[in-house]
């Protein structure tokens, strides 16, 4: 009996999968969402950047870097990609008033100017810090690796604040951030000198939300449940 000849199979060349296209998911959050892993990842990223990398002497909790300016009326925009936090920012109204350890506080930039925050130079603004409904403060801005993350975050903040009737934000960031916002089409100008916090330089800018173009916004801002 002859053995049956089985043709030798030609190996199939593996076709590489195309890279998966991922986009940031932006979430508008408050402290009411503290149990949400997305907000916790943002606080942990803040600790990594501001405490571990920049060496700031700021409070750290089990959730990450959180201070007295993380309050019930604070809003956060958190950017995530593939379940990882790639950026975020904190928004506070300049009309905020609260007591902390017996001391009257308002918002970070104003309190620094009043000398209430020794780690931040009191001359960070040349004029009085505003206290008005149409101006908010934007701090703890983090954008990981890609500049597009920062632009998307600023656009999301502009869209949110514009809907709330806010015209301007005080933006505490690196000295080049104001110029970058101008390149992206925002009206931005410094309102104080370049100052140092530890070994790193920062500056306060005012950025107009009225330059935000809604048609340029491609991402959907989702309110977390």
Z-matrix of the N, CA and C atoms (Angstrom, degrees):
N
C 1 1.457
C 2 1.512 1 107.94
N 3 1.298 2 116.38 1 129.96
C 4 1.460 3 121.42 2 -178.13
C 5 1.531 4 109.60 3 -82.96
N 6 1.334 5 111.93 4 138.19
C 7 1.456 6 116.32 5 175.83
C 8 1.514 7 110.64 6 -71.44
N 9 1.318 8 115.86 7 140.25
C 10 1.459 9 120.44 8 179.05
C 11 1.518 10 109.38 9 -74.12
N 12 1.307 11 115.62 10 130.01
C 13 1.457 12 120.57 11 -179.63
C 14 1.524 13 109.18 12 -87.69
N 15 1.295 14 114.54 13 122.26
C 16 1.469 15 119.77 14 178.30
C 17 1.510 16 107.97 15 -99.98
N 18 1.330 17 118.07 16 122.00
C 19 1.477 18 119.77 17 179.77
C 20 1.514 19 110.66 18 -57.44
N 21 1.304 20 114.21 19 139.96
C 22 1.462 21 119.04 20 178.28
C 23 1.535 22 109.49 21 -69.60
N 24 1.313 23 115.35 22 124.25
C 25 1.470 24 119.61 23 -176.33
C 26 1.520 25 110.03 24 -70.94
N 27 1.327 26 115.52 25 133.74
C 28 1.459 27 120.78 26 175.38
C 29 1.516 28 108.99 27 -81.06
N 30 1.310 29 116.63 28 122.10
C 31 1.465 30 117.76 29 -178.21
C 32 1.528 31 111.17 30 -61.46
N 33 1.298 32 115.02 31 139.86
C 34 1.466 33 120.79 32 179.16
C 35 1.507 34 108.65 33 -86.87
N 36 1.287 35 115.04 34 127.51
C 37 1.454 36 119.99 35 179.85
C 38 1.524 37 110.30 36 -70.37
N 39 1.312 38 115.28 37 126.91
C 40 1.459 39 119.41 38 -178.81
C 41 1.521 40 110.42 39 -66.83
N 42 1.317 41 116.37 40 131.29
C 43 1.461 42 122.03 41 177.67
C 44 1.516 43 107.97 42 -96.86
N 45 1.311 44 117.48 43 117.94
C 46 1.464 45 118.63 44 -177.48
C 47 1.521 46 111.37 45 -63.56
N 48 1.316 47 114.58 46 141.80
C 49 1.461 48 119.03 47 177.19
C 50 1.522 49 109.98 48 -70.12
N 51 1.308 50 116.57 49 142.43
C 52 1.474 51 117.98 50 174.63
C 53 1.506 52 110.03 51 -66.38
N 54 1.318 53 117.61 52 147.51
C 55 1.462 54 119.02 53 179.81
C 56 1.512 55 111.28 54 -60.42
N 57 1.310 56 115.64 55 140.04
C 58 1.457 57 120.70 56 -179.84
C 59 1.526 58 109.76 57 -75.69
N 60 1.298 59 115.39 58 127.18
C 61 1.459 60 120.20 59 -179.83
C 62 1.525 61 108.71 60 -84.32
N 63 1.300 62 116.12 61 121.20
C 64 1.454 63 120.55 62 179.23
C 65 1.521 64 109.33 63 -119.28
N 66 1.293 65 115.11 64 149.91
C 67 1.457 66 120.96 65 178.20
C 68 1.513 67 108.93 66 -131.27
N 69 1.317 68 113.64 67 156.56
C 70 1.455 69 117.99 68 177.11
C 71 1.518 70 110.36 69 -69.30
N 72 1.297 71 114.62 70 145.38
C 73 1.454 72 122.39 71 170.75
C 74 1.519 73 106.14 72 -109.85
N 75 1.324 74 116.27 73 124.67
C 76 1.458 75 120.65 74 -177.49
C 77 1.523 76 109.10 75 -103.37
N 78 1.320 77 114.85 76 133.22
C 79 1.455 78 119.71 77 -178.40
C 80 1.516 79 109.63 78 -125.84
N 81 1.312 80 115.62 79 131.24
C 82 1.455 81 122.63 80 174.51
C 83 1.519 82 107.50 81 -91.05
N 84 1.345 83 116.60 82 120.63
C 85 1.455 84 120.09 83 -171.00
C 86 1.522 85 110.87 84 -134.61
N 87 1.332 86 115.45 85 163.53
C 88 1.461 87 122.76 86 174.09
C 89 1.529 88 107.89 87 -134.56
N 90 1.330 89 116.51 88 176.73
C 91 1.464 90 119.60 89 178.42
C 92 1.526 91 112.62 90 -63.51
N 93 1.327 92 116.68 91 -17.27
C 94 1.457 93 119.06 92 174.94
C 95 1.527 94 111.18 93 -63.91
N 96 1.331 95 116.36 94 -17.04
C 97 1.463 96 121.94 95 -180.00
C 98 1.533 97 111.98 96 -97.60
N 99 1.336 98 118.03 97 20.86
C 100 1.458 99 121.39 98 -173.36
C 101 1.523 100 112.32 99 -59.83
N 102 1.328 101 118.24 100 -25.63
C 103 1.466 102 120.43 101 179.00
C 104 1.524 103 112.30 102 -81.47
N 105 1.320 104 116.82 103 -7.33
C 106 1.465 105 120.81 104 -179.86
C 107 1.529 106 109.44 105 -77.98
N 108 1.326 107 118.60 106 126.97
C 109 1.471 108 120.66 107 -179.82
C 110 1.523 109 113.95 108 -56.83
N 111 1.322 110 117.45 109 -28.43
C 112 1.466 111 119.76 110 -179.35
C 113 1.523 112 111.10 111 -64.23
N 114 1.336 113 117.38 112 -44.67
C 115 1.459 114 120.48 113 179.10
C 116 1.527 115 110.29 114 -69.47
N 117 1.314 116 117.00 115 -37.62
C 118 1.462 117 119.90 116 177.61
C 119 1.526 118 111.36 117 -63.36
N 120 1.328 119 116.74 118 -37.60
C 121 1.467 120 119.36 119 178.17
C 122 1.525 121 110.85 120 -65.30
N 123 1.332 122 117.23 121 -34.23
C 124 1.467 123 120.13 122 177.04
C 125 1.524 124 110.70 123 -66.04
N 126 1.333 125 117.83 124 -44.91
C 127 1.464 126 120.74 125 178.17
C 128 1.529 127 111.42 126 -62.78
N 129 1.323 128 116.80 127 -37.25
C 130 1.465 129 120.20 128 178.08
C 131 1.529 130 110.45 129 -69.37
N 132 1.333 131 117.05 130 -35.42
C 133 1.455 132 119.86 131 175.94
C 134 1.520 133 110.52 132 -66.82
N 135 1.326 134 117.38 133 -37.52
C 136 1.461 135 120.65 134 174.91
C 137 1.527 136 111.01 135 -59.74
N 138 1.317 137 117.24 136 -43.24
C 139 1.466 138 119.78 137 177.38
C 140 1.529 139 110.66 138 -61.02
N 141 1.311 140 116.70 139 -44.28
C 142 1.462 141 120.84 140 -179.30
C 143 1.523 142 111.13 141 -59.65
N 144 1.334 143 116.47 142 -43.18
C 145 1.465 144 120.69 143 -175.53
C 146 1.530 145 111.18 144 -79.55
N 147 1.333 146 117.01 145 -54.91
C 148 1.467 147 119.89 146 -169.98
C 149 1.532 148 113.67 147 -82.68
N 150 1.318 149 117.65 148 -30.14
C 151 1.462 150 120.25 149 -178.66
C 152 1.530 151 110.87 150 -96.31
N 153 1.339 152 116.12 151 -56.04
C 154 1.463 153 119.67 152 -174.50
C 155 1.527 154 112.53 153 -71.73
N 156 1.341 155 117.13 154 -40.18
C 157 1.466 156 120.03 155 -175.66
C 158 1.524 157 112.73 156 -91.97
N 159 1.334 158 117.84 157 -46.17
C 160 1.462 159 120.60 158 -176.54
C 161 1.526 160 112.67 159 -90.52
N 162 1.309 161 117.18 160 -15.34
C 163 1.453 162 120.02 161 176.33
C 164 1.511 163 115.16 162 74.83
N 165 1.339 164 118.78 163 25.88
C 166 1.453 165 120.90 164 179.48
C 167 1.522 166 110.94 165 -70.98
N 168 1.312 167 115.29 166 143.62
C 169 1.458 168 121.61 167 175.97
C 170 1.524 169 108.18 168 -92.69
N 171 1.316 170 115.45 169 82.76
C 172 1.472 171 121.94 170 -177.85
C 173 1.526 172 108.17 171 -128.96
N 174 1.341 173 116.56 172 158.11
C 175 1.467 174 119.41 173 -176.88
C 176 1.530 175 112.49 174 -63.76
N 177 1.316 176 115.37 175 145.31
C 178 1.460 177 122.68 176 176.16
C 179 1.520 178 108.16 177 -129.98
N 180 1.324 179 116.62 178 131.19
C 181 1.458 180 121.50 179 178.60
C 182 1.523 181 109.26 180 -116.62
N 183 1.307 182 115.43 181 -173.87
C 184 1.461 183 119.90 182 178.08
C 185 1.527 184 111.52 183 -63.32
N 186 1.333 185 117.38 184 -22.37
C 187 1.453 186 120.87 185 -179.35
C 188 1.530 187 112.38 186 -88.49
N 189 1.309 188 117.11 187 -18.10
C 190 1.450 189 120.80 188 -176.26
C 191 1.514 190 110.77 189 133.49
N 192 1.327 191 116.94 190 -149.06
C 193 1.472 192 121.68 191 -179.39
C 194 1.524 193 109.54 192 -85.26
N 195 1.323 194 116.07 193 111.69
C 196 1.466 195 122.66 194 179.60
C 197 1.519 196 107.32 195 -138.51
N 198 1.346 197 116.68 196 132.99
C 199 1.464 198 119.21 197 178.65
C 200 1.522 199 110.62 198 -126.20
N 201 1.330 200 117.40 199 -169.52
C 202 1.459 201 121.79 200 -174.74
C 203 1.523 202 113.17 201 -68.42
N 204 1.325 203 117.42 202 -13.00
C 205 1.467 204 120.37 203 179.99
C 206 1.528 205 112.74 204 -92.05
N 207 1.297 206 116.46 205 3.24
C 208 1.464 207 121.51 206 169.56
C 209 1.521 208 106.39 207 -93.31
N 210 1.337 209 115.56 208 98.35
C 211 1.455 210 121.09 209 -168.96
C 212 1.530 211 111.70 210 -127.65
N 213 1.327 212 114.37 211 176.86
C 214 1.465 213 119.27 212 -177.66
C 215 1.525 214 112.30 213 -62.74
N 216 1.356 215 117.39 214 -29.55
C 217 1.463 216 119.69 215 -179.64
C 218 1.533 217 112.38 216 -95.60
N 219 1.327 218 116.68 217 11.17
C 220 1.461 219 121.79 218 177.84
C 221 1.524 220 110.14 219 -84.36
N 222 1.316 221 116.12 220 140.94
C 223 1.459 222 121.45 221 173.19
C 224 1.527 223 109.13 222 -114.51
N 225 1.323 224 115.05 223 145.84
C 226 1.457 225 121.98 224 176.21
C 227 1.520 226 109.22 225 -123.49
N 228 1.309 227 115.27 226 141.92
C 229 1.457 228 119.94 227 167.21
C 230 1.519 229 106.26 228 -113.13
N 231 1.317 230 115.66 229 118.26
C 232 1.458 231 122.14 230 -175.38
C 233 1.523 232 108.56 231 -113.50
N 234 1.327 233 115.88 232 129.75
C 235 1.459 234 121.57 233 178.82
C 236 1.520 235 109.23 234 -105.00
N 237 1.336 236 115.74 235 127.70
C 238 1.454 237 120.70 236 179.12
C 239 1.521 238 110.86 237 -126.32
N 240 1.320 239 114.21 238 149.03
C 241 1.462 240 121.13 239 174.52
C 242 1.523 241 107.29 240 -142.19
N 243 1.315 242 115.51 241 124.61
C 244 1.465 243 121.66 242 179.90
C 245 1.529 244 112.02 243 53.34
N 246 1.332 245 116.52 244 38.20
C 247 1.449 246 119.96 245 177.51
C 248 1.509 247 115.36 246 79.23
N 249 1.328 248 117.06 247 6.31
C 250 1.464 249 121.48 248 178.25
C 251 1.520 250 109.65 249 -113.40
N 252 1.316 251 116.67 250 143.17
C 253 1.460 252 120.94 251 176.04
C 254 1.528 253 108.45 252 -79.37
N 255 1.321 254 116.44 253 120.62
C 256 1.466 255 120.91 254 179.93
C 257 1.520 256 111.76 255 -110.05
N 258 1.321 257 117.13 256 2.38
C 259 1.457 258 119.37 257 178.06
C 260 1.513 259 111.33 258 169.60
N 261 1.302 260 114.54 259 171.71
C 262 1.454 261 119.70 260 178.38
C 263 1.509 262 110.58 261 176.06
N 264 1.310 263 116.11 262 170.68
C 265 1.462 264 121.68 263 177.34
C 266 1.519 265 109.29 264 -155.33
N 267 1.326 266 113.91 265 165.25
C 268 1.468 267 121.45 266 -178.03
C 269 1.518 268 109.21 267 -120.87
N 270 1.321 269 116.80 268 135.08
C 271 1.462 270 122.99 269 -178.99
C 272 1.525 271 109.45 270 -122.10
N 273 1.338 272 115.96 271 127.46
C 274 1.464 273 121.14 272 177.64
C 275 1.526 274 110.16 273 -131.07
N 276 1.323 275 117.52 274 138.71
C 277 1.468 276 119.64 275 173.79
C 278 1.526 277 110.28 276 -69.39
N 279 1.322 278 116.62 277 145.97
C 280 1.465 279 120.00 278 179.47
C 281 1.527 280 112.03 279 -79.45
N 282 1.330 281 116.98 280 -3.84
C 283 1.462 282 121.10 281 178.36
C 284 1.535 283 112.04 282 -90.93
N 285 1.325 284 116.60 283 2.00
C 286 1.465 285 120.88 284 -178.13
C 287 1.524 286 111.79 285 -63.33
N 288 1.333 287 116.70 286 140.11
C 289 1.456 288 122.95 287 173.23
C 290 1.520 289 107.48 288 -137.04
N 291 1.312 290 117.21 289 134.13
C 292 1.455 291 119.45 290 176.49
C 293 1.524 292 109.93 291 -161.45
N 294 1.316 293 116.10 292 162.17
C 295 1.459 294 122.32 293 175.46
C 296 1.525 295 109.18 294 -106.15
N 297 1.324 296 115.03 295 139.46
C 298 1.463 297 120.98 296 177.42
C 299 1.517 298 108.01 297 -139.19
N 300 1.334 299 115.20 298 115.77
C 301 1.464 300 121.12 299 -177.38
C 302 1.531 301 111.94 300 53.82
N 303 1.347 302 114.62 301 41.40
C 304 1.454 303 121.15 302 176.57
C 305 1.511 304 115.98 303 81.47
N 306 1.322 305 117.91 304 -1.75
C 307 1.464 306 122.44 305 -178.09
C 308 1.528 307 110.16 306 -106.75
N 309 1.337 308 117.06 307 140.56
C 310 1.462 309 121.28 308 175.67
C 311 1.523 310 109.78 309 -78.49
N 312 1.330 311 115.78 310 130.58
C 313 1.458 312 122.45 311 178.23
C 314 1.525 313 109.84 312 -129.61
N 315 1.335 314 115.47 313 163.33
C 316 1.468 315 120.22 314 174.87
C 317 1.529 316 109.45 315 -131.51
N 318 1.325 317 117.68 316 -85.54
C 319 1.468 318 120.33 317 175.33
C 320 1.522 319 108.54 318 -136.85
N 321 1.318 320 117.35 319 161.39
C 322 1.459 321 122.32 320 -164.71
C 323 1.523 322 113.37 321 -57.46
N 324 1.325 323 118.28 322 -49.10
C 325 1.462 324 120.85 323 -175.27
C 326 1.525 325 110.46 324 -64.26
N 327 1.323 326 117.22 325 -43.70
C 328 1.473 327 120.38 326 179.74
C 329 1.526 328 110.64 327 -65.38
N 330 1.328 329 116.79 328 -43.70
C 331 1.457 330 119.44 329 -178.29
C 332 1.530 331 111.31 330 -65.74
N 333 1.329 332 116.69 331 -34.57
C 334 1.467 333 119.45 332 175.81
C 335 1.524 334 110.26 333 -64.07
N 336 1.326 335 116.32 334 -41.80
C 337 1.462 336 120.12 335 179.73
C 338 1.532 337 111.36 336 -65.19
N 339 1.312 338 116.68 337 -30.93
C 340 1.463 339 120.91 338 178.51
C 341 1.530 340 112.32 339 -80.66
N 342 1.338 341 116.72 340 -1.34
C 343 1.447 342 120.31 341 178.22
C 344 1.514 343 114.85 342 83.13
N 345 1.332 344 116.73 343 15.48
C 346 1.456 345 120.41 344 -178.87
C 347 1.523 346 113.17 345 -83.94
N 348 1.329 347 116.73 346 -12.26
C 349 1.470 348 121.02 347 -178.22
C 350 1.526 349 108.42 348 -123.04
N 351 1.302 350 118.00 349 91.49
C 352 1.472 351 121.31 350 -173.80
C 353 1.528 352 114.51 351 -58.05
N 354 1.320 353 117.89 352 -25.62
C 355 1.464 354 119.90 353 -177.51
C 356 1.524 355 113.06 354 -76.87
N 357 1.347 356 117.42 355 -12.17
C 358 1.466 357 121.73 356 -179.85
C 359 1.527 358 108.10 357 -114.75
N 360 1.329 359 118.75 358 128.56
C 361 1.472 360 120.66 359 -179.00
C 362 1.529 361 111.96 360 -57.16
N 363 1.338 362 116.85 361 136.59
C 364 1.460 363 121.43 362 -177.74
C 365 1.521 364 112.62 363 -73.02
N 366 1.332 365 117.96 364 -15.28
C 367 1.467 366 120.03 365 -179.95
C 368 1.521 367 111.76 366 -94.53
N 369 1.327 368 117.91 367 26.63
C 370 1.462 369 120.01 368 -177.76
C 371 1.524 370 112.87 369 -68.53
N 372 1.353 371 118.04 370 -18.03
C 373 1.467 372 121.93 371 174.35
C 374 1.522 373 108.93 372 -127.85
N 375 1.328 374 115.78 373 142.67
C 376 1.464 375 120.12 374 179.63
C 377 1.519 376 112.00 375 -86.17
N 378 1.329 377 118.36 376 -19.85
C 379 1.458 378 122.72 377 179.42
C 380 1.517 379 109.34 378 -116.12
N 381 1.326 380 116.01 379 172.10
C 382 1.457 381 120.29 380 176.51
C 383 1.529 382 109.79 381 -63.80
N 384 1.306 383 115.93 382 140.08
C 385 1.456 384 120.13 383 177.53
C 386 1.530 385 109.61 384 -70.98
N 387 1.332 386 117.66 385 129.79
C 388 1.474 387 120.19 386 -175.09
C 389 1.520 388 112.46 387 -70.40
N 390 1.304 389 114.23 388 153.77
C 391 1.456 390 122.37 389 173.66
C 392 1.523 391 107.08 390 -134.47
N 393 1.301 392 115.57 391 84.88
C 394 1.462 393 120.16 392 -175.48
C 395 1.528 394 110.31 393 -150.33
N 396 1.312 395 114.75 394 153.96
C 397 1.456 396 121.52 395 -174.28
C 398 1.523 397 112.41 396 -63.72
N 399 1.332 398 117.41 397 -29.97
C 400 1.464 399 120.71 398 -174.04
C 401 1.532 400 113.18 399 -87.72
N 402 1.328 401 117.50 400 3.12
C 403 1.464 402 121.34 401 177.37
C 404 1.517 403 109.71 402 -125.79
N 405 1.326 404 116.83 403 129.25
C 406 1.458 405 122.65 404 176.69
C 407 1.520 406 109.33 405 -119.40
N 408 1.304 407 115.19 406 170.95
C 409 1.459 408 122.50 407 178.53
C 410 1.527 409 109.88 408 -112.25
N 411 1.344 410 116.45 409 138.77
C 412 1.462 411 122.18 410 177.59
C 413 1.530 412 108.96 411 -122.88
N 414 1.321 413 116.11 412 116.08
C 415 1.459 414 121.11 413 -177.23
C 416 1.528 415 109.61 414 -136.77
N 417 1.343 416 115.39 415 179.81
C 418 1.468 417 122.83 416 179.82
C 419 1.532 418 110.86 417 50.53
N 420 1.326 419 114.43 418 44.39
C 421 1.472 420 120.38 419 -179.10
C 422 1.525 421 108.74 420 -83.71
N 423 1.313 422 116.05 421 124.79
C 424 1.461 423 122.10 422 179.67
C 425 1.519 424 108.59 423 -130.15
N 426 1.322 425 116.02 424 132.72
C 427 1.458 426 121.75 425 174.36
C 428 1.514 427 108.11 426 -135.91
N 429 1.312 428 116.95 427 114.62
C 430 1.452 429 121.59 428 -174.96
C 431 1.529 430 112.07 429 -84.07
N 432 1.313 431 116.18 430 121.51
C 433 1.463 432 125.00 431 166.21
C 434 1.518 433 114.51 432 68.76
N 435 1.329 434 119.01 433 -63.48
C 436 1.454 435 120.80 434 -171.35
C 437 1.527 436 111.43 435 -96.77
N 438 1.356 437 117.59 436 130.14
C 439 1.473 438 119.75 437 178.94
C 440 1.521 439 113.26 438 -58.88
N 441 1.354 440 116.75 439 -26.51
C 442 1.456 441 119.05 440 -178.61
C 443 1.519 442 110.80 441 -61.43
N 444 1.334 443 117.96 442 -29.15
C 445 1.450 444 119.97 443 177.80
C 446 1.526 445 110.46 444 -61.42
N 447 1.331 446 116.83 445 -43.56
C 448 1.461 447 120.35 446 -179.66
C 449 1.513 448 110.76 447 -64.43
N 450 1.314 449 117.17 448 -44.69
C 451 1.463 450 119.30 449 -179.64
C 452 1.528 451 110.86 450 -61.66
N 453 1.321 452 116.79 451 -43.33
C 454 1.453 453 119.65 452 179.15
C 455 1.525 454 111.16 453 -63.34
N 456 1.320 455 116.91 454 -39.13
C 457 1.459 456 120.09 455 178.21
C 458 1.524 457 111.49 456 -63.73
N 459 1.337 458 116.12 457 -44.71
C 460 1.472 459 119.92 458 179.64
C 461 1.525 460 109.95 459 -63.50
N 462 1.321 461 117.24 460 -41.14
C 463 1.468 462 120.27 461 178.01
C 464 1.525 463 111.24 462 -62.18
N 465 1.335 464 116.10 463 -42.77
C 466 1.462 465 119.41 464 179.61
C 467 1.521 466 110.88 465 -64.14
N 468 1.330 467 116.48 466 -42.19
C 469 1.464 468 119.98 467 178.20
C 470 1.523 469 110.82 468 -63.75
N 471 1.345 470 116.47 469 -41.98
C 472 1.461 471 120.09 470 178.77
C 473 1.509 472 112.09 471 -60.90
N 474 1.329 473 116.40 472 -42.85
C 475 1.463 474 120.52 473 179.85
C 476 1.523 475 111.34 474 -64.00
N 477 1.322 476 116.56 475 -46.86
C 478 1.465 477 120.95 476 -178.97
C 479 1.528 478 111.44 477 -62.36
N 480 1.335 479 116.79 478 -47.59
C 481 1.457 480 120.41 479 -176.34
C 482 1.523 481 111.79 480 -69.14
N 483 1.307 482 116.36 481 -36.43
C 484 1.458 483 119.22 482 179.07
C 485 1.521 484 110.28 483 -62.18
N 486 1.310 485 117.28 484 -39.00
C 487 1.467 486 120.84 485 178.78
C 488 1.521 487 111.66 486 -66.29
N 489 1.332 488 117.45 487 -21.76
C 490 1.457 489 121.42 488 179.11
C 491 1.528 490 111.91 489 -95.48
N 492 1.318 491 117.60 490 8.19
C 493 1.450 492 121.29 491 177.84
C 494 1.505 493 114.72 492 79.74
N 495 1.331 494 116.85 493 19.90
C 496 1.462 495 121.59 494 179.83
C 497 1.526 496 109.31 495 -90.55
N 498 1.328 497 116.77 496 131.57
C 499 1.465 498 121.66 497 -178.01
C 500 1.523 499 113.69 498 -95.58
N 501 1.337 500 116.59 499 -33.01
C 502 1.463 501 120.22 500 -173.79
C 503 1.518 502 110.18 501 -141.22
N 504 1.337 503 114.57 502 154.16
C 505 1.454 504 120.51 503 171.74
C 506 1.524 505 108.77 504 -126.40
N 507 1.316 506 115.75 505 143.84
C 508 1.457 507 121.85 506 168.85
C 509 1.518 508 107.01 507 -89.67
N 510 1.307 509 115.57 508 121.88
C 511 1.458 510 122.93 509 -170.13
C 512 1.520 511 108.69 510 -115.17
N 513 1.325 512 117.13 511 112.80
C 514 1.469 513 122.12 512 179.60
C 515 1.525 514 107.79 513 -99.24
N 516 1.352 515 116.51 514 111.76
C 517 1.454 516 119.44 515 -174.53
C 518 1.523 517 110.24 516 -158.97
N 519 1.318 518 116.15 517 -169.51
C 520 1.456 519 121.36 518 177.74
C 521 1.530 520 109.59 519 -66.33
N 522 1.343 521 118.52 520 153.80
C 523 1.471 522 120.91 521 -174.42
C 524 1.528 523 114.70 522 -57.28
N 525 1.325 524 118.59 523 -28.82
C 526 1.457 525 119.54 524 -177.93
C 527 1.509 526 114.98 525 -81.70
N 528 1.337 527 117.58 526 -6.55
C 529 1.459 528 120.21 527 -174.23
C 530 1.524 529 112.37 528 -65.83
N 531 1.331 530 117.08 529 -36.84
C 532 1.465 531 119.63 530 179.80
C 533 1.511 532 112.06 531 -63.26
N 534 1.333 533 116.32 532 -42.07
C 535 1.464 534 120.46 533 178.55
C 536 1.525 535 111.21 534 -64.72
N 537 1.323 536 116.08 535 -38.47
C 538 1.461 537 119.78 536 178.10
C 539 1.528 538 110.23 537 -62.76
N 540 1.328 539 117.03 538 -41.95
C 541 1.471 540 119.83 539 177.88
C 542 1.518 541 111.20 540 -61.71
N 543 1.331 542 117.49 541 -36.74
C 544 1.468 543 120.53 542 177.00
C 545 1.520 544 110.91 543 -63.47
N 546 1.304 545 117.08 544 -41.81
C 547 1.464 546 120.97 545 178.38
C 548 1.522 547 110.56 546 -60.78
N 549 1.315 548 116.27 547 -34.39
C 550 1.461 549 120.57 548 -179.59
C 551 1.522 550 112.91 549 -82.14
N 552 1.330 551 117.97 550 2.39
C 553 1.453 552 120.96 551 174.08
C 554 1.512 553 115.56 552 100.93
N 555 1.309 554 118.01 553 6.25
C 556 1.457 555 120.91 554 177.68
C 557 1.528 556 110.35 555 -93.09
N 558 1.323 557 116.07 556 147.90
C 559 1.457 558 120.84 557 171.93
C 560 1.527 559 107.13 558 -83.84
N 561 1.322 560 115.97 559 116.63
C 562 1.452 561 121.19 560 -176.33
C 563 1.515 562 109.61 561 -139.12
N 564 1.315 563 115.99 562 141.13
C 565 1.462 564 119.90 563 177.90
C 566 1.516 565 109.61 564 -149.88
N 567 1.332 566 117.94 565 146.11
C 568 1.469 567 120.61 566 178.29
C 569 1.520 568 110.94 567 -69.90
N 570 1.319 569 116.41 568 144.76
C 571 1.463 570 121.43 569 177.74
C 572 1.524 571 110.10 570 -120.85
N 573 1.316 572 115.71 571 15.37
C 574 1.457 573 120.25 572 178.03
C 575 1.511 574 109.87 573 -169.29
N 576 1.329 575 117.38 574 170.04
C 577 1.457 576 121.61 575 -178.61
C 578 1.524 577 111.51 576 -76.65
N 579 1.309 578 115.67 577 166.64
C 580 1.463 579 120.97 578 171.35
C 581 1.526 580 107.82 579 -71.04
N 582 1.317 581 117.16 580 127.80
C 583 1.458 582 121.60 581 -178.88
C 584 1.525 583 108.93 582 -129.01
N 585 1.302 584 115.73 583 163.57
C 586 1.460 585 120.83 584 -176.25
C 587 1.518 586 110.92 585 -111.03
N 588 1.320 587 115.06 586 137.93
C 589 1.461 588 122.37 587 168.27
C 590 1.521 589 105.42 588 -119.42
N 591 1.305 590 116.31 589 104.83
C 592 1.456 591 119.77 590 -171.42
C 593 1.517 592 109.98 591 68.41
N 594 1.319 593 116.21 592 -128.08
C 595 1.462 594 121.13 593 -179.06
C 596 1.523 595 113.06 594 -96.20
N 597 1.328 596 117.71 595 7.91
C 598 1.461 597 120.56 596 -174.11
C 599 1.526 598 110.49 597 -121.34
N 600 1.322 599 114.88 598 146.86
C 601 1.461 600 121.36 599 -175.94
C 602 1.523 601 110.79 600 -99.02
N 603 1.342 602 113.85 601 143.72
C 604 1.455 603 120.98 602 179.96
C 605 1.524 604 109.18 603 -140.26
N 606 1.331 605 115.35 604 164.46
C 607 1.453 606 121.26 605 179.57
C 608 1.520 607 109.11 606 -152.98
N 609 1.324 608 115.97 607 153.54
C 610 1.457 609 120.89 608 177.33
C 611 1.522 610 108.66 609 -103.17
N 612 1.328 611 115.85 610 131.55
C 613 1.464 612 123.08 611 178.03
C 614 1.516 613 109.01 612 -122.31
N 615 1.302 614 115.15 613 155.96
C 616 1.448 615 119.70 614 165.86
C 617 1.524 616 107.36 615 -105.52
N 618 1.318 617 116.27 616 133.78
C 619 1.466 618 122.19 617 -178.25
C 620 1.516 619 107.49 618 -126.40
N 621 1.329 620 116.45 619 127.16
C 622 1.455 621 120.84 620 -179.74
C 623 1.521 622 110.48 621 -81.46
N 624 1.323 623 116.01 622 130.44
C 625 1.466 624 119.73 623 176.07
C 626 1.522 625 111.52 624 -80.60
N 627 1.329 626 117.43 625 -12.17
C 628 1.464 627 120.31 626 -175.06
C 629 1.520 628 112.44 627 -72.90
N 630 1.331 629 117.91 628 -9.53
C 631 1.460 630 120.46 629 177.36
C 632 1.507 631 112.00 630 -88.24
N 633 1.318 632 116.70 631 -1.25
C 634 1.449 633 119.60 632 -179.68
C 635 1.520 634 109.96 633 -68.49
N 636 1.344 635 117.23 634 125.84
C 637 1.462 636 122.73 635 179.69
C 638 1.518 637 108.13 636 -102.88
N 639 1.316 638 115.41 637 113.66
C 640 1.460 639 119.27 638 -174.29
C 641 1.515 640 112.51 639 -62.87
N 642 1.346 641 117.05 640 -31.77
C 643 1.456 642 118.65 641 -178.25
C 644 1.517 643 112.44 642 -69.36
N 645 1.313 644 116.93 643 -15.75
C 646 1.465 645 119.77 644 179.37
C 647 1.516 646 111.68 645 -84.88
N 648 1.281 647 116.36 646 -11.42
C 649 1.462 648 119.82 647 -177.25
C 650 1.516 649 110.08 648 -82.87
N 651 1.317 650 116.39 649 119.33
C 652 1.454 651 121.29 650 -176.28
C 653 1.527 652 112.82 651 -106.97
N 654 1.303 653 116.16 652 -17.32
C 655 1.454 654 119.34 653 -178.45
C 656 1.525 655 109.87 654 -93.32
N 657 1.276 656 116.45 655 156.40
C 658 1.455 657 122.28 656 177.86
C 659 1.517 658 110.18 657 -102.61
N 660 1.321 659 114.47 658 124.95
C 661 1.456 660 119.89 659 -179.95
C 662 1.523 661 107.44 660 -87.10
N 663 1.313 662 115.47 661 115.83
C 664 1.460 663 120.65 662 -175.92
C 665 1.520 664 110.24 663 -104.72
N 666 1.295 665 114.20 664 131.46
C 667 1.460 666 119.30 665 174.67
C 668 1.515 667 108.41 666 -81.49
N 669 1.319 668 117.33 667 122.46
C 670 1.456 669 120.92 668 -177.78
C 671 1.517 670 109.58 669 -69.91
N 672 1.311 671 113.95 670 148.93
C 673 1.455 672 120.22 671 178.38
C 674 1.522 673 110.03 672 -95.08
